[in-house]
Amino acid sequence: MSPRSRKKDWCVCGARPSAVVMKRSLAVMLMLIAATAALAASDKQPAPPGSFAGAPPQYTSFSAAELQRGFMALAFGSDLRIGARPRGIRRYDHPIVARVIAGGSVDRGAAMTRIIQEYADKVPNLHLTLAHDTAADLEVHLIDERNFKAALRAAFGDEVTKTFVDRTNPQCMTSVKSSAGGAILHSVSFVIVDKGDAVFLDCAYHELLHAFGLSNHDQRNPWTTLNQNRMVGYLSVYDRDLLTILYDPRVTPGMTAADARGVLRSVIGGFAPAAKP
């Protein structure tokens, strides 16, 4: 399971450091800045049309190392696991059929459909289509916040819901069921519709990334929607690139981290000529 948790404030407090330690720390910091400058993302652009008011800008050009690091952090692992630990890549191995199950007090069905279509257009290897009133590989349930826990209980039972809510304090959620070999069998996402445009858009884009197989979060990554300290609300170039990597034919379900590292350089170089070495 992969939740979109509510914001949390963090504070690190301690004694005042000595002057020597401060000088050493400053030197180390300057060295780190110099070392990371060569890998810094570039081509900063404003948030795309349709974003919520105040949505953050995005960088649109990344080094191969930045893309590889993000992919390895987000394609392996998960916040809450039920059952056996997945040992490798999880992704669909066949064309994906998605269905929006509209509900809640605010009609967001058309908006959610447009978001799914955007993923289909920008990541063609998803082979993603929309269905109506038929079985689907990916179900997106649109609900009010007050019905969130009840919807989880109906889908997963009381025990799983309590464990999940106690551990993550979620705002939205996606459950991904996969085979022992890593192929995703079914994904279910719950997206809140009645807490404003920013929450809806952030949850919608965030949860679809989980549903397609980017199951983890990374609070150290300043470019991905899957950093829970950020509210983005659109499909960023960075996240589009990570999904493109995940659905490259050379990246297969069940692939280990070591196997993935072995193909990422050629994958990234092939689909993103703008990626810097």
N, C-alpha and C positions, 0 to 999 in steps of 0.2 A: 504494500500500500504506500502511496505517496501523497502526503497532505500538503496543502498550502497553509502554513501556520500563520497565526496572527503576529503582528510586529512585537518585538521584545526590546527593551532598553538594556544595555549592558554598561557596567561601570567597573573600571579597574582602578583600585586605590592602593596607595602604599607610601612608604617613607620617602622623603626627598633624597635623591641620589647625590653622591659626592661630585665635586667638580671633575675629578679624574674620570669617574665613570661616565659623567655627562659628555666629556670630550671624546672618550672612546666610543660612546654610543653614537655621537654625531658623526664620527669618522666611519663607523660601520654603516650608518644610514646613508651617508653620501656615497659609499661604495655600492650599496644596494641600488640606489637611484641610478648610478652610472651603469650598473650591470643590467638593470631592467630597461633602460632607455632604448637599447637596441631592439628589444622585443615589444616596445610600446605599440598598442593599436593606433591607427591613424584614420584620416578622412572622416572626421566627426561631422555628423549630420543631425538636423533637428528630427524630432519624432515624426513619423509619417502621418499623412492625412488620416483622419478617423480616430486618432489617439485621444485619450481623455485629456482634459485641460491640465497642464502641468506635467505631462508625461516626460520622462527624461530623454535627452538626445542620445544618439547611439554612434559608436564607431563602426565603420564599414569595411575596414581593411585590417587583416590580422596576419601575423606570422604563422608559419607552419607549427612552430612550437606552441604558440598560444592556442591554436585549434586543437592540437594533440592533447595538451594538458587538460583543456576543458572537456574534451571527449572522454578521456580516461577517467576523470572525476565523476562525470555525470552518467555514463553508460554502464557503470558497475556499482552495485550496492543499492540500498534502499533504506528509508527511515524506519519502516515497520515491516517486518517479514512474518508471514504466516506459512508454516510448512517448511520444506527443505530450502536451504540456502542456495540461491541461484549461483552457479559457478562461472558463468560467462555472459556474453552478450544476450540480451533479450530484445527481440524485434519480430514483427510479422514476417512470414516467409511466403505470403501470397497477397494478392490485391485486397485492400481493406475496404469494407463497407461500413459506413458510419450512419448513425441515426440520432436525431435530436428528439428527445422526449420533453416537449415544452410543458411548463407548469409555473407556478408561482404567481404573485400578484402583479408583476411587471412582465409584459410580453417581450421576451428577448429571443424568441425562436428564430426570427429572420436574421438577427444579428449573429447568433451562434452558427447558423447555416452559412453565412458569409465568411465567418472565421474558418470554418472547416474547408470551405472552397478555396480560401487563400492558401491554406496548407497544401491542398491538392495542386494548386497552380504553381507554387513556389518550390515544392519538393516533388517533382514528377515521379520519382521512384517509389513513392508511397503507393502509387496506383490506387488513389483514394477516391471513392465515389459516395454519394449520399443516397440513402434509401428512405422510403416512407412506409410505415406500417408493415415492415417485414423484418425478419431476423437480421441482426447486424453484428459485425465483429467488434465494433466500438459503439457504446451507448453513452450519450451525454444527457444527464437528467438536470433540468433547470428547476430550481426550487427556491423557496423563501428561506431565510436564515433560521426562522423559528421551527421549520420542519426538517432541518438538517440532521439532527440526531435521530429522529424518527425514521428518516429515509435510510440512514446507515443501519439502524436496528433491523429494518425490514429486509435489507439486502444481506446483512452479514451476521445477524443475531446479537443478543445482548452482550455476551462476553467479549467478543471481538470489538464491538463498538466501544465498550467501556475502556478496554485496554488502549485502543487507538486514540480516543478523546483525551484520556488521562495523560497519555504520553506526549501528544503533539499539539493539543488545543487548536484543532484545525479550523480553517475558514472554508476550504474546499477540499475535495479528496478524489483520488483516482485509485482504483483497484485493478491490478493487472494479473491475469491468470496465464501461466505459461507451462509448456511441457517440460519434461526433464531435460530435453535437448535445447531449451532456450527459445523455442518458437512461441510467440504470444498466441494464445487461443482466444482470449476475450478480454476486453477492457471496459470498465464502467467508470465514468466521471460524474461527480456531483458538483454543480456550479451554482453559486448564490446569485440571485437576480435582483434582490430588493435592497441592496446596500449602496446603490449608486453606480455610475458608469465606471469609475476607476476600479472598484472591487470586482465588478462583473468582467471587465476586459482583462484585468490582471489574472483572475482565476481561469478564465476561458483559455487564454493562450498558454498559461502555465500548465494546466492540467492536461491539455492535449500533448504537450511534450512528454509528460509522463506516460500517457496512454500509448504513445508510439514506441516507447522503450527507453527514453532518457529518464531513468527511474530515481536518480539521486538528486541531492541538492549540494551546492557548493557556496558557502558564505564568503569564501575568499575570492571568488571570481566576479570582477566588476562589470562584466558584459552580458551575462546570461540572465534570463528571466528566472532561472532556477536558483538564484541567490535570494533567500528569504528575507534579506534585509533591503531588498529593492522592490519597487512596484513599477512595472514596465508597461504592460497592457497592449503590446503589439508583438508581431513576429519579427524579432530583430534579425539583422543580417548574421550575427554570430550564431544564434540558435538555429536559423535556417541552415547555416553551414554545418552545424553539428548533426542535424537530422539528415542532411545530404550525405555526410560521411556514414552514418548508421545504416542508411539504405542503399549504399553502394553495393553492388553484387559481390565484391571481394570481402565485405564484412558480413559474416554469416551468424545465425543463431548458435549460441553455445560457444562461440569463439572466446578463448581465454584472453586475459590481459596481455600475456606475452605474445600470443598469436596476433592480437590486434595491433600491437606496436610494430610488428613485422610488416604490416601492409599499409599503415597509416600514411607514411611518407608518400607512397605512390598514389594513394587515394586522394590525399589533400592536393598534391601537385597536379593531379588530373582534372579535378572538378573546379579548382579555384586558382586559375593562373595568376590572380592578383595577390595570392598569399605569398608573403615574403619568406625566404628561406631562413 
